[in-house]
Amino acid sequence: MSASRVSSTRSCCRPPRPSATPTPRRALIFDSVYDTYRGVVTYVRVIDGKLSHRDRIKMMSTGAVHEMLEVGVISPEPVKAGDPGVGEVGYLITGVKDVRQSRVGDTVTSQHHGATDALGGYKHPNPMVYSGLYPIDGDDYPTLRDALERLQLNDAALTFEPETSGALGFGFRIGFLGLLHMEITRDRLEREFNLDLISTAPNVVYEVLMEDGSKVVVTNPSEYPEGKIAEVHEPVVKATILSPSDHIGTIMELCQTKRGNLQGMDYISEDRVEMRYTLPMGEIVFDFFDQLKSRTKGYASLDYERSGEQAADLVKVDILLQGEPVDAFSAIVHRDSAYGYGVMMAGKLKDLIPRQQFEVPIRAAIGARDRPREHPRHPQGRARQVLRR
């Protein structure tokens, strides 16, 4: 038998080689928008495999399963296409009406025989700043609720829950990613939905450990527990400040008043410096950025990121009118700043509250201890600021 016939016979009898296992499809969601007619449009970058029309996909973070009604690529406008492959940037439409089901950073895979490991980088957006929004007219409460639900279609990071205040009525406790997010959201509510709103001072989330071992999460000063408190934890951020070197002293003074700790300082050039601080987040969410800009003539810039928590000596300061606490004016502050906050709030209310024919005592208190307004030499006294006509 010739060699050629032997080789051909062996090739016919040899079992076929097993084909390589196809890589499960994986695509990274980097953005999503809400379209009134088509629902949520999800923008993805294909990492493994390809996306095909009418295939069923699964969101790995939530486990939600959808059918792809339309698939396309970005070139640079969205163009309907067949099968976007590895490395291509495209979009997919599933008919979903809730943008929270297409979270940025999530991984898209197949419903059947899909990937088991998600792409790195996914993390649920956690609110960093909380503030209360209340309509000036109580009849606008349903309108405010509908407006927040509509904004949430385009903004998956927005969280809210109903809240009631004895002074302001019905409203919502809203969680934001930062102060800029809060300003944009309030501006959109007022402009797009013609709402007149009152917002409470922004604050952050605290963890209060009681002596009995229980833990209370406080997002509002009105939730601050009564009783024996063992420890209070506050969130901390790593702040990076870039500024001309002429303003180093003023920046250090500002950060020290905000209980900051200097972690390092480097000269980027002869007249530019980078300063790294660890600051309590509760100290910078209110007016830190404005003071930084005013003290540096607008030349300083600030960037910060969450870095954990720390224990601090924090107390709740209540403002009492006619002996009754007004929860809208309550605040959680450091014990060293409690007296100054009480004096400041009492002084402002003295000028804002109309004069009456009867006494209107204004007091600031930490628990059962009153903080007087006009007698700093006698901090244990029970002085009252009285308004009269």
N, C-alpha and C positions, 0 to 999 in steps of 0.2 A: 504494500500500500504506500502510495506516495505521501510525502510529508505534507503536501497541501491538503490532501483528503483527510489526513489525521487531524490536522489543525481545525479543519472545518467541522469534523465530527465532534471534537471536543467542545468547540464553541456552541454547537447546537445542544449538546447535552448539559452544558454548564448552566446552573440555575441563574436567573437574572439577579443582578445586584440590587439590594434594597435601596430605594431612592432616599435621598436625604430628607429628614423630617423638616417640613416647612416651619419657619419661625413664626410663632404666634404674633398676630398683629398687635402693635402698641402705638398709640398716638398720644401726644402731650397736648392738653388744652392750655392755651396761653391767653385766650380772651373769649368772651361771649357777649352778645348784644341781643336785645329783644326787639323783634319786628312785629308790628301790630297784626300783620296778615299771616306770616309764616311761623310765628312763635320764636323760640330761641335759636339764634344762629351761632353755632359753636365754631371757633377758629382753632385749628389743630396743626401740629407738625408731626408728620408720620416718621416714627423711629424704626419700627420693624413691620414687615409685611406690607399690605396695601388695604385701602378702603374701597369697598364695592357697593354699588347701588343696591338697595333692598336687603342688605345684610343686617343681621341683628347684632347689636353691640351692647356692651356692659360697661358702666362707669364703676371703676374698681373701688372708689372710696365709699360709695353709697350702695353698690350692688344693683342699681336701677338698670333695667333692660329696655332698649328702644330699638325701633327699626329705622334705618337711615332712608328717609324719603328723597333726599337729594344730596349729592356729593359733588364738590368742585374744588378748583384750585384758585389761588390768588396770583394774578399775573398782569399788573398789580391789582386789577379789579376782579371781584369774584366771577369766575367763569365755570359753568357747569361742565364737568369732565367725568370720565369713566372710572378709572382706578388710580387715584393719587398714590404714588409709591414712596419708597424710603427717601427721606430728605426733603420731600415736597411739603409746602405749606398750603393748606386748603381749608375748606369749611365743610360742615355737615349740618343737615337740618333733620330733626326727628319729630317735629310737631309738638314738642314739649312747651308748655306755657310758663314754666317756672325756671328762671335762670339759676336758681340755687341748685338745680340738678346738673348743671354744667359748670362746676367750680374750676376756677383757674388753678392749674397745677395738677389736676386729676389726670388719670390714665384711662384711655379708651381702649378696649380690647374686644375680642369676639365673645359672644354668649356661650358658644360651645367650643371646647378645646382652646380656650383663651389663655392668656399669660397668667402666671401665678405671682410674679413679682412686678409690682408697680414701679413706674419710673420715679427716680428720686426727686425730691424738692417739693412734694405735696404737703401742705399744712393748712389746717382750717384757720381762717382769719379770726383772731381773737380781738374783741373790742378792747381798746386801750384807754378810752376816755368815755365816761358816762355823763349825760346831762339830761335834765327833764325839759320837755317842751309842753307848754300849756296854751290853749287858745284863749285870747282875751275875751271873746264871746263864747260862753259855754255851749251855745247851739252849734258851734263849728266843730265840736268834738267828733261827730261821725265823719265830717269832711276831712279832718286831720287823719283819722284812721285810714280812710280810703286813699288819701294822698301818700301815706307811708307805705301802704301795700303796693301802690303803683311804682313808687320809687324803688322798692325792694326788687321789682322785676328786673331793673337795670343795675342794681347795686346789691350783690349777694353778701357784701360785708356789713350791711346795715341790719341791726337787730333792734327790736323794740318790744316793750311789754306795757300793758296799762298800769297807770299809777294814779293815786289820789292824794291830793294835798288839801289840808284844812283851809289854807289861805288861797290857793290857786285853783282849786276844784279838780276836775278830771283832766288827765293828760297822759303822756307816755314817757317812760324811761327809755332812752335811746342810747345804744352803744355805738361808738365811732372808732375808727382806726386812729384818729388824731384830731388836733384842733382844726386843721385845714378841711378835713372830711366833715367836721361838724359845721363849719361856716358855710361850706358849699351846700350841704343838705338843708340847712335852715333857709338859705337864700333861695333855693329852688322851691321850697315849700311856700315861701311868701310870694315869689314872683309867678310861679306856674299855677298855683291854686288859690291865689288871692287871700291868704290867711294872715291874720295878725297874731303873732305868737309872743309868748314870754318864755325865756329859757333860764333855767337855774344855773348856778355856777358849775362848771365842769369839775368832776372829781373822778377818782380811780377806784379800783376794787381793793378792799382790805380784807385780810383774814384775821379774825379775832379768836384767840385760844382762851377758853375759859378754864378756871381752876379745876372744874370737874372733868376736864379732858375733852369736852365738846369743842367743835370748831364752827364758827359762824362766818359766812361770806357776806361782806357788807358792800353793796353797790350804791347805797343811799344813806346819808347820815341818819335818816329816820329809822334805819334798820340796825343801828348800833345797839348792841345788847346792854341791858342793865345787869348788875350783879358783879361778882368778883372776876376780874379779868386777869389772866396770867400774862399774856403777851399779845402784841398787835404787830402784824407783819404788813409791810407796804411794798409796792413794786418799785424796782430800781432800774434806771436806764444808764447806758453808757453814752455820754454826750461828747461830740467832737466839735470844737469851736475853732474856726479860722478867722483870724483878725490881724490887722496891722499891729506891729509890736508896740506902738505907742499906747495901746489900750490894755496892756497886760494887767496893770494894777487894778483898773476898774472892773475888769472881768473877774479877777480873783476875788475882789470884794463882793461882787454880786453873787458868785457861786458859793462863797462862804456863808452869806446870809441865807442861802437856799439849802444849807446843810450838805454842800457838795464836797467831795474828796478828790484832790488832784492826783491823777494817775500817771501823768507824763506830759512833757511839753517839748516840742521840736521846732526849730527854726527852718521853715521851708525855703526862705530866702533871707536877704539882709533885713527886710522890713516886714516879713510875713511870718506868723507863728501859728502853730497848731497846738491846741490845748485839749487834753483828754480828761474828762471828769466823770465821776460816778455821782449821780444825783437822784434823789427821790422823785419819782414821777409826779407825785402830787404837788411838788413845788414848781414844776415847770409847765403844767397844763394851763395855768391861769394867765400870768402876765410876764413870765420869764423872758420870752422872745421879744416882747415889746421893750422891756427894760434893757435887754442886751443891745437892741438896735439903737435906743436913745443914748445909751452910755458910750457907744462906739461910733456915733454919728452915722449910723447906717452901714458901716463897713464890715461888721462881723456877720458870719453865717453860722448856722447851727444845724447839726444832724444828730439824731439819737436813735438808739435801738434798745429793746427790752433786754435786760441782763439778769433777771431773777428777783429775789425778794430779800428784805432785811427786817429785823426787829427794830422797832422804834417806840419812843414814849409818846404815843398819840392819845388825844382826848377829844371828846365831842363837846363843842361849845354850843349851847342853846341860847337863843334870843327870846326873852320873855316880854310880852306886852300884857299889861294888867295881870301879871302873874301867870299867864298862859303861854307855853312855848309855841313859837311859830316855826313849823318844820321847814318852811321854805328858806329861812335864814340860818338854819343850823349848818355847822361845818365840822369836819374832822381835821384838826390841826395838831402840830407839835405842841407839847406842853409849854415850851418856852415862848411860843408865839400866841398862846391862848389869850393872854391879857391884852396884847395889842389888837388882836382881832375883835375882842369884845368891845374895847374902847372905840375902834373904828366904826363898827356897825351901829353902836348906840349913838355916836355922833351923827352919822348919816341919817338915821331914822329920826333923830331929834329935829333935823331940818326938813325932812320930807313929810312927816305926819302932820296934818293940819291941827292947829291949836283948838282945844275944846274948852268948855266951861268947867270941866272936871279934870282931875289929875289923870295923866296917862304915864304911869311908870314904865321905863324901859330899862331892862336889866339883861346882863349877859351872865350865864351860869355854866359851870362845869358840874354836872350832876346836881347835888343839893347845895353847892357852894356858889354864892353870887360873886360875880366879878364887877366891882363898881366902875362907874364911868368917870367920876370926877375926883376921886380921892385915892390916887395911886400911892400916897404915903401910908395908907391904912388898908392893905390888901385884904385883911380879914373882916373889914367892916361890911355893912349892908347898906351902902349908899344907893340912892335912886336918882335918876335923872327925871325930873317932873316937867311936863309940858302944861302950860296954862295959857289961857287967853287973858 
